[in-house]
């Protein structure tokens, strides 16, 4: 099916968001199939979904990445942005909200308000995205769409306006009453037909319609006065209030239905067209011009070119697929565009409209449209495309911060060479994952959670043939001393011809915050000057390797104060070895201690989980430094040893039902408690023994 071009008022781009398992993808498949955009109905459970087409998604039976599908209905072109509900993949939801103009927030009628839905509502508020709620799966066992509606109002307030009232619940759910027009619809013979409002529902219909009127009247002062004076509000007046109220994010209507039986889907499609904004309603976006000044760019196909890249997928066969939203102007196949973020030109090849895994070639994409393009060379997620004579840049997309850290190693020698390039390609499509090198020499992968890590590792192997294994990262401990000692090192080796001879006395003392310092106070030439560099090298190289547990030794001063030499056998190397011996010996007598990195941690959690989170912090040797509040959440500021934080992302999520997040930055180093230090030193000793055999 080929799409014909449409004008701005007839475009809709809609994010489907909500908790995992709410049925977003099934809903999207139904809408696509009903509109004739796909030849057969795709199903998530048997792996035939058009939107969950990655092998990992088919295996897990859940969306792991954003999928885009466009269809036409009632002369309107609707683009759905189907997002994963699983919290590990929230970066994909952020991308969706930056590409869409409206949102359908999907809720399972069986569950309550879950973390994924809360997160989607917060994102909708932050990006001021007009939203409607759809209570799905109303026909499932234990489903109660009316209870779900009340849960939404309890969680998010009276702006949540019931548009529908369910008829029946669970297995007896058969339809709904449209509260605007006071009409009832029921499923009969596979089709929705209008029926009289069932007996006994009149009072409830009146009560729920009043909740709807109360919320909708906020959108128009005149209607509000009529409502407060108890005057009748006509259906057209209510419609107008709803349209304005949704577009201005004053209220969010709630629809009910079941994607699997098809109840409520026509009403949902009507609501998308009727209430959610078109690009024309959304008005201008603010971009920065060449001089860094803010400019307002209106959504006009004839205007200056302004395109945002909201997602990238890396594929070894197709190459890179770049998903984009045109905000202004018209993007044409085979054109040249300018990437202001990279200061580079890109050549546009064939433009594509997306229908899930199916793609349709298209000559141009106009303001308000969403499509994709293959094989761009420098452009990354979040970049802006414009023209060289009028370069523009949109503000960057704020992706969530990954906090689960694991060390990664190639599985075999053969994987070693592949690992670097494969990780780089992988990161192109993962804005919320990072790869870093730690002070302890590990390469670490930082992700949003265990499922995110698992999917990245699966894709690395499947797409780029690089197998990696994970382990807990090494903590970058340090060693230092607390006492002052004098120590002696003497190295003597007699071989045929020249021998080796070096003999030094050094004084060791703490040097807090000063790294490794070397000085000499040699009196009367007992060690000639030309051997000083050898002594210093011996001390610095040995300190870097560590003495007690194999970690870098720091914050001490070594002073060379005496020694002796041999006129023939002494050389720089003999003194380097002697100094190393003196240092190793001296450190063990100078009250050595192990230091560990202590992180400043800010943990954001809802009030209800405070006690549990604080208890858990105690078990991690954490110290709570203070409390704050931000965006309705409690912020716990604490100091926690880094060794206790590597898997904290997973544990915090499990304590808080997915609602807690944290950030951590290095603050200082402090002494490791003796019982922990003993284990670290013992592990180092065993490692050395193993490598000696």
BAMARLUM-836704 format. One record per residue (C-alpha): z, y, x. Coordinates in steps of 0.05 Angstrom, whole numbers. Each point is the difference from the previous one (the first is absolute). Layout:
{node {Z,Y,X}}
...
//
This chain:
{node {0,0,0}}
{node {-18,68,29}}
{node {41,62,-11}}
{node {-32,64,-24}}
{node {26,66,26}}
{node {52,35,-43}}
{node {29,70,-1}}
{node {71,18,20}}
{node {32,-1,-70}}
{node {-25,-73,-8}}
{node {33,-26,64}}
{node {69,-33,4}}
{node {34,-30,61}}
{node {61,-39,-17}}
{node {53,-33,44}}
{node {31,-63,-27}}
{node {70,-4,29}}
{node {66,-35,-14}}
{node {43,-57,23}}
{node {-30,-65,26}}
{node {-15,-50,-56}}
{node {-8,53,-54}}
{node {-72,-22,-11}}
{node {-38,60,28}}
{node {-58,-40,28}}
{node {-7,-42,-64}}
{node {-2,65,-39}}
{node {-54,28,45}}
{node {-41,-65,-5}}
{node {3,4,-76}}
{node {-22,73,-3}}
{node {-58,-15,48}}
{node {-22,-61,-39}}
{node {5,34,-68}}
{node {-44,57,26}}
{node {-52,-49,26}}
{node {11,22,72}}
{node {11,-72,23}}
{node {-38,-61,-27}}
{node {61,-44,-11}}
{node {75,11,-7}}
{node {34,-7,68}}
{node {68,-33,0}}
{node {55,11,52}}
{node {31,-69,-11}}
{node {-63,-40,15}}
{node {-22,44,58}}
{node {-62,28,-35}}
{node {24,72,-5}}
{node {-52,53,19}}
{node {55,45,26}}
{node {43,-49,40}}
{node {-55,-27,43}}
{node {32,-6,69}}
{node {18,-74,14}}
{node {73,19,11}}
{node {2,32,-70}}
{node {-31,-62,-31}}
{node {49,-45,36}}
{node {61,41,-21}}
{node {-26,18,-70}}
{node {18,73,10}}
{node {-33,64,21}}
{node {13,20,73}}
{node {-48,58,5}}
{node {-30,56,-41}}
{node {-63,-22,-38}}
{node {-49,48,-34}}
{node {-43,-15,-61}}
{node {-44,46,-41}}
{node {-25,-11,-71}}
{node {-27,40,-58}}
{node {30,7,-69}}
{node {-16,49,-56}}
{node {-46,40,46}}
{node {57,9,50}}
{node {0,-30,71}}
{node {68,-28,15}}
{node {20,-20,71}}
{node {62,-45,4}}
{node {41,-1,63}}
{node {39,-65,-5}}
{node {60,2,47}}
{node {48,-55,24}}
{node {69,1,-32}}
{node {35,-35,58}}
{node {41,52,38}}
{node {-26,-22,69}}
{node {-68,28,-20}}
{node {22,67,-25}}
{node {-48,36,48}}
{node {-56,-26,-45}}
{node {33,32,-60}}
{node {5,67,37}}
{node {-75,-4,15}}
{node {-13,-13,-74}}
{node {39,61,-22}}
{node {-38,44,49}}
{node {-67,-24,-28}}
{node {16,-2,-75}}
{node {9,57,-50}}
{node {42,-40,-50}}
{node {44,-62,0}}
{node {15,-58,-46}}
{node {70,-25,18}}
{node {4,-73,-20}}
{node {66,-33,-20}}
{node {15,-72,-17}}
{node {31,-4,-70}}
{node {46,-56,25}}
{node {32,35,59}}
{node {36,67,4}}
{node {-19,61,41}}
{node {-12,-32,68}}
{node {-5,31,70}}
{node {-76,0,3}}
{node {-4,39,-66}}
{node {54,49,24}}
{node {-40,11,63}}
{node {-64,12,-39}}
{node {34,51,-46}}
{node {28,36,62}}
{node {-70,2,31}}
{node {-30,25,-65}}
{node {51,56,-1}}
{node {-10,17,73}}
{node {-75,4,-8}}
{node {5,31,-70}}
{node {-45,-55,-28}}
{node {-7,-2,-76}}
{node {25,-68,-24}}
{node {4,-47,-59}}
{node {43,-64,-3}}
{node {-28,-66,-24}}
{node {51,-53,-19}}
{node {-37,-65,15}}
{node {13,-74,-13}}
{node {33,17,-68}}
{node {-18,-70,-25}}
{node {36,-37,56}}
{node {63,-41,-12}}
{node {62,46,-1}}
{node {-45,62,-1}}
{node {26,59,-40}}
{node {-47,60,4}}
{node {47,45,-41}}
{node {59,-16,46}}
{node {-47,15,59}}
{node {-17,68,-31}}
{node {74,17,-5}}
{node {11,-22,72}}
{node {-55,49,21}}
{node {33,57,-39}}
{node {68,-17,30}}
{node {-29,0,70}}
{node {-47,60,-3}}
{node {24,42,-59}}
{node {-28,26,-66}}
{node {-66,20,31}}
{node {-18,-73,-11}}
{node {-34,3,-68}}
{node {-15,-62,-42}}
{node {-73,0,-21}}
{node {4,-70,-28}}
{node {54,-41,-34}}
{node {-7,-76,10}}
{node {-7,-46,-60}}
{node {43,-61,17}}
{node {20,-21,70}}
{node {-9,-60,46}}
{node {-42,-55,-32}}
{node {1,38,-67}}
{node {-30,64,31}}
{node {-64,12,-40}}
{node {-18,73,4}}
{node {27,71,-1}}
{node {7,62,-43}}
{node {-36,62,26}}
{node {54,53,-9}}
{node {-49,59,4}}
{node {-44,-21,-58}}
{node {51,-46,-33}}
{node {-47,-59,-2}}
{node {14,-72,18}}
{node {-45,-48,39}}
{node {6,-75,5}}
{node {-38,-56,34}}
{node {-40,-41,-50}}
{node {-53,-51,21}}
{node {0,27,71}}
{node {-12,72,-22}}
{node {45,59,-12}}
{node {-4,23,-73}}
{node {36,54,-38}}
{node {54,-26,-47}}
{node {53,34,-44}}
{node {64,18,37}}
{node {45,-62,-10}}
{node {55,6,-52}}
{node {68,16,28}}
{node {-28,40,59}}
{node {-3,68,-34}}
{node {68,26,24}}
{node {-13,-22,72}}
{node {-70,30,-1}}
{node {29,67,-24}}
{node {55,-1,53}}
{node {-49,-16,57}}
{node {-51,50,-25}}
{node {55,52,4}}
{node {12,-18,73}}
{node {-74,9,12}}
{node {-2,68,-36}}
{node {61,24,38}}
{node {-33,-15,67}}
{node {-69,24,-19}}
{node {23,66,-30}}
{node {24,22,69}}
{node {-73,9,18}}
{node {-13,56,-50}}
{node {49,55,-20}}
{node {-29,10,-70}}
{node {4,-74,-16}}
{node {71,-2,29}}
{node {21,56,-48}}
{node {-30,-39,-58}}
{node {36,-64,23}}
{node {67,35,7}}
{node {-9,32,-69}}
{node {-13,-69,-29}}
{node {-72,16,-21}}
{node {-52,-55,-3}}
{node {-44,-6,62}}
{node {-71,-24,-13}}
{node {-33,-57,37}}
{node {-51,47,35}}
{node {58,45,22}}
{node {37,-60,28}}
{node {-64,-25,35}}
{node {-9,68,33}}
{node {72,2,23}}
{node {-5,-70,28}}
{node {-64,16,38}}
{node {31,63,30}}
{node {68,-32,11}}
{node {-28,-59,39}}
{node {-47,44,42}}
{node {56,47,18}}
{node {48,-58,14}}
{node {48,25,-54}}
{node {2,-68,-32}}
{node {-23,-72,10}}
{node {-21,-40,-62}}
{node {17,-74,-4}}
{node {-50,-51,-27}}
{node {14,-74,-12}}
{node {-43,-61,3}}
{node {-20,-64,35}}
{node {-56,-3,51}}
{node {-7,-75,-9}}
{node {-12,2,-76}}
{node {-34,68,0}}
{node {49,34,-48}}
{node {5,75,15}}
{node {-58,2,50}}
{node {-47,41,-43}}
{node {57,49,-12}}
{node {14,3,75}}
{node {-73,14,15}}
{node {0,54,-54}}
{node {63,30,31}}
{node {-33,2,69}}
{node {-59,39,-28}}
{node {41,42,-49}}
{node {62,19,40}}
{node {-10,-11,74}}
{node {-32,59,37}}
{node {-71,5,25}}
{node {-13,31,68}}
{node {-18,64,-37}}
{node {70,2,-32}}
{node {32,-11,68}}
{node {-27,65,27}}
{node {-8,19,73}}
{node {31,-33,61}}
{node {27,39,60}}
{node {-33,-14,67}}
{node {3,35,68}}
{node {-62,34,28}}
{node {-22,6,73}}
{node {50,56,12}}
{node {57,-41,-30}}
{node {3,44,-63}}
{node {13,-31,-68}}
{node {-61,0,-46}}
{node {-5,-23,-72}}
{node {-58,-47,-12}}
{node {-20,-12,-72}}
{node {-29,-67,-22}}
{node {-74,20,-4}}
{node {-59,-44,18}}
{node {-36,63,25}}
{node {60,23,41}}
{node {15,-11,74}}
{node {6,-73,21}}
{node {73,-24,0}}
{node {14,-75,4}}
{node {66,-37,12}}
{node {2,-69,31}}
{node {57,-37,-34}}
{node {-8,-71,26}}
{node {-35,-39,55}}
{node {-12,-75,2}}
{node {-20,-33,64}}
{node {-46,-60,-4}}
{node {-31,-38,59}}
{node {-65,-12,-40}}
{node {-11,63,-42}}
{node {34,45,51}}
{node {44,55,-24}}
{node {-1,18,-75}}
{node {25,70,-13}}
{node {24,18,-71}}
{node {-9,73,-19}}
{node {12,50,-55}}
{node {-47,59,-6}}
{node {40,63,-19}}
{node {-58,50,4}}
{node {-74,1,14}}
{node {-47,-60,0}}
{node {-1,-54,53}}
{node {-68,-32,11}}
{node {-21,-64,35}}
{node {-30,10,70}}
{node {32,69,6}}
{node {39,28,59}}
{node {72,23,-12}}
{node {55,31,42}}
{node {69,-31,10}}
{node {46,60,12}}
{node {59,-44,19}}
{node {-38,-32,58}}
{node {-48,58,15}}
{node {-58,-48,-4}}
{node {-63,-11,-39}}
{node {-11,-63,-42}}
{node {-65,-27,-28}}
{node {6,-25,-71}}
{node {-37,-65,-13}}
{node {-6,-32,-68}}
{node {50,25,-52}}
{node {32,-53,-45}}
{node {34,-2,-68}}
{node {54,-53,-2}}
{node {12,-52,-54}}
{node {55,-38,36}}
{node {-35,-46,49}}
{node {-68,17,-29}}
{node {-34,62,28}}
{node {-57,40,-29}}
{node {-44,45,43}}
{node {-4,71,-24}}
{node {-39,61,24}}
{node {55,52,-4}}
{node {72,11,-19}}
{node {18,65,-34}}
{node {65,39,-6}}
{node {53,-42,-36}}
{node {-33,-67,18}}
{node {29,-56,41}}
{node {-41,-48,43}}
{node {-6,-31,68}}
{node {-43,-1,62}}
{node {-8,-50,56}}
{node {0,7,76}}
{node {28,70,12}}
{node {19,5,74}}
{node {58,48,9}}
{node {27,14,-70}}
{node {69,-27,-18}}
{node {43,-3,-63}}
{node {25,69,-20}}
{node {-58,37,34}}
{node {-42,54,-34}}
{node {-76,2,1}}
{node {-37,67,-9}}
{node {-59,36,34}}
{node {-4,28,70}}
{node {-17,70,-25}}
{node {60,-1,-48}}
{node {52,-47,29}}
{node {60,-14,-46}}
{node {61,-43,6}}
{node {46,-25,-55}}
{node {75,-8,15}}
{node {17,-67,30}}
{node {23,-58,-43}}
{node {75,-16,9}}
{node {3,-75,7}}
{node {66,-37,-1}}
{node {35,-14,66}}
{node {1,-73,22}}
{node {68,-25,23}}
{node {-3,-76,9}}
{node {-9,-12,75}}
{node {-23,-65,31}}
{node {-24,-17,70}}
{node {-69,-31,4}}
{node {-31,-45,53}}
{node {-68,-35,2}}
{node {6,-72,-22}}
{node {-40,-26,60}}
{node {-35,26,63}}
{node {-65,3,-39}}
{node {31,47,-50}}
{node {24,49,54}}
{node {-66,37,8}}
{node {-15,1,-75}}
{node {69,26,-21}}
{node {-8,74,20}}
{node {-68,13,-32}}
{node {19,-41,-62}}
{node {64,41,-10}}
{node {-40,65,7}}
{node {-50,-23,-53}}
{node {57,-23,-45}}
{node {37,66,5}}
{node {-62,37,-27}}
{node {15,-29,-68}}
{node {76,4,4}}
{node {25,72,-2}}
{node {72,-25,-7}}
{node {2,-47,61}}
{node {7,18,73}}
{node {-4,-36,66}}
{node {43,26,57}}
{node {23,-19,70}}
{node {77,2,7}}
{node {44,19,58}}
{node {17,-74,7}}
{node {-74,-15,12}}
{node {-15,-33,-68}}
{node {-61,14,-42}}
{node {28,10,-70}}
{node {-32,1,-69}}
{node {37,46,-48}}
{node {-15,-13,-74}}
{node {26,13,-70}}
{node {31,-69,-7}}
{node {-7,-74,10}}
{node {-57,-10,-49}}
{node {-38,58,32}}
{node {9,-32,69}}
{node {-21,-68,-25}}
{node {-64,28,-32}}
{node {-18,39,63}}
{node {9,-62,43}}
{node {-42,-42,-48}}
{node {-56,52,0}}
{node {2,8,76}}
{node {-14,-74,6}}
{node {-51,-6,-57}}
{node {-39,64,12}}
{node {5,10,75}}
{node {17,-69,27}}
{node {64,23,34}}
{node {61,-45,-10}}
{node {67,32,14}}
{node {72,-23,-3}}
{node {61,43,-16}}
{node {72,2,25}}
{node {59,47,-1}}
{node {-13,57,49}}
{node {42,6,63}}
{node {52,55,-4}}
{node {-12,51,56}}
{node {71,-6,29}}
{node {18,39,63}}
{node {51,-14,54}}
{node {47,49,34}}
{node {66,3,38}}
{node {68,31,-15}}
{node {33,-8,69}}
{node {-10,25,72}}
{node {-9,-50,57}}
{node {-26,-6,71}}
{node {-44,-60,15}}
{node {-34,-30,59}}
{node {-68,-34,6}}
{node {-25,-33,64}}
{node {-67,-35,6}}
{node {-17,-39,63}}
{node {-56,-49,11}}
{node {-22,-29,67}}
{node {-69,-29,4}}
{node {-46,-10,60}}
{node {-16,68,31}}
{node {27,59,-40}}
{node {58,-12,-47}}
{node {26,41,-59}}
{node {64,41,2}}
{node {30,50,-49}}
{node {73,19,-11}}
{node {26,52,-50}}
{node {64,25,-32}}
{node {-8,36,-66}}
{node {48,33,-47}}
{node {-13,-9,-75}}
{node {29,45,-54}}
{node {-15,17,-74}}
{node {-50,56,-12}}
{node {2,10,-77}}
{node {-67,23,-29}}
{node {-30,7,70}}
{node {-43,-63,6}}
{node {-3,-30,70}}
{node {19,48,56}}
{node {-6,-15,74}}
{node {33,39,56}}
{node {16,-12,74}}
{node {57,25,43}}
{node {-13,-39,63}}
{node {39,25,60}}
{node {-25,-7,71}}
{node {-65,-37,-11}}
{node {30,-69,-18}}
{node {-61,-7,-46}}
{node {-62,38,25}}
{node {-34,48,-50}}
{node {-65,-39,-3}}
{node {37,-58,-35}}
{node {29,44,-56}}
{node {-61,-9,-45}}
{node {7,-75,7}}
{node {74,4,-21}}
{node {-17,44,-60}}
{node {-57,-46,-21}}
{node {46,-61,3}}
{node {50,35,-45}}
{node {-50,26,-51}}
{node {-40,-64,-6}}
{node {63,-43,-8}}
{node {28,49,-52}}
{node {-64,-4,-41}}
{node {7,-77,-3}}
{node {74,3,-18}}
{node {58,-37,32}}
{node {46,-26,-55}}
{node {-47,-20,-56}}
{node {-70,17,22}}
{node {-2,69,-33}}
{node {-14,66,36}}
{node {61,27,37}}
{node {10,74,-8}}
{node {47,60,5}}
{node {29,-16,69}}
{node {-3,33,69}}
{node {-10,-40,63}}
{node {17,34,66}}
{node {-19,-31,66}}
{node {56,18,49}}
{node {-2,-50,57}}
{node {-36,-61,30}}
{node {-31,-25,63}}
{node {-70,-17,26}}
{node {-35,-40,53}}
{node {-49,36,46}}
{node {-53,-55,-6}}
{node {13,-40,-63}}
{node {17,56,-50}}
{node {-55,25,-47}}
{node {-5,32,-69}}
{node {-4,-67,-37}}
{node {64,-27,33}}
{node {38,62,-24}}
{node {-30,-6,-70}}
{node {26,-71,-5}}
{node {68,18,29}}
{node {8,58,-50}}
{node {-19,-46,-57}}
{node {53,-50,22}}
{node {53,55,6}}
{node {-17,26,-70}}
{node {3,-69,-33}}
{node {66,-15,32}}
{node {30,69,-13}}
{node {-19,5,-74}}
{node {38,-63,-17}}
{node {64,31,29}}
{node {-12,70,-30}}
{node {22,-18,-72}}
{node {-71,-11,-26}}
{node {-13,10,-74}}
{node {-58,-14,-47}}
{node {-24,58,-44}}
{node {-37,-6,-66}}
{node {-43,49,-39}}
{node {35,30,-60}}
{node {-45,26,-55}}
{node {10,57,-49}}
{node {-16,-32,-67}}
{node {-12,35,-67}}
{node {3,-48,-58}}
{node {-24,22,-69}}
{node {28,-40,-58}}
{node {16,9,-74}}
{node {74,12,-14}}
{node {12,-69,-28}}
{node {-12,-34,68}}
{node {44,45,44}}
{node {59,-48,6}}
{node {-43,-60,16}}
{node {-41,38,52}}
{node {62,28,34}}
{node {33,-69,3}}
{node {-63,-28,31}}
{node {-1,57,52}}
{node {70,-18,22}}
{node {-24,-71,14}}
{node {-54,30,44}}
{node {50,39,43}}
{node {-25,64,-35}}
{node {40,64,-6}}
{node {-11,44,-61}}
{node {-4,73,23}}
{node {-9,34,-67}}
{node {-33,1,-69}}
{node {-53,44,-31}}
{node {-42,1,-63}}
{node {-75,9,-5}}
{node {-50,-12,-57}}
{node {54,-33,-43}}
{node {17,-50,55}}
{node {61,-7,45}}
{node {-15,9,74}}
{node {48,-37,46}}
{node {-2,26,72}}
{node {25,-52,49}}
{node {-3,-22,72}}
{node {-20,-73,9}}
{node {-17,-40,63}}
{node {-74,-13,5}}
{node {11,-75,7}}
{node {26,-1,-72}}
{node {-60,35,-29}}
{node {-62,-42,16}}
{node {2,-37,-67}}
{node {39,52,-39}}
{node {-61,19,-42}}
{node {1,-69,-32}}
{node {75,-2,-11}}
{node {6,70,-28}}
{node {-55,-15,-49}}
{node {35,-63,-23}}
{node {67,36,-9}}
{node {-31,57,-40}}
{node {-53,-37,-41}}
{node {-55,34,40}}
{node {27,70,-12}}
{node {30,16,69}}
{node {-37,29,59}}
{node {21,24,69}}
{node {-23,36,62}}
{node {28,-10,70}}
{node {-5,41,64}}
{node {32,-12,68}}
{node {62,42,10}}
{node {37,-24,63}}
{node {22,-60,40}}
{node {71,-27,0}}
{node {40,-60,26}}
{node {-16,-67,-30}}
{node {64,-35,-27}}
{node {23,-54,48}}
{node {-15,-59,-46}}
{node {-71,24,-9}}
{node {-10,16,74}}
{node {24,-69,21}}
{node {-54,-33,-43}}
{node {-55,46,29}}
{node {23,-14,72}}
{node {4,-75,-13}}
{node {-71,-1,-30}}
{node {-26,36,62}}
{node {35,-51,46}}
{node {-32,-58,-37}}
{node {-68,32,2}}
{node {6,8,76}}
{node {22,-72,9}}
{node {-59,-24,-42}}
{node {-51,40,40}}
{node {31,-24,66}}
{node {-13,-73,-18}}
//
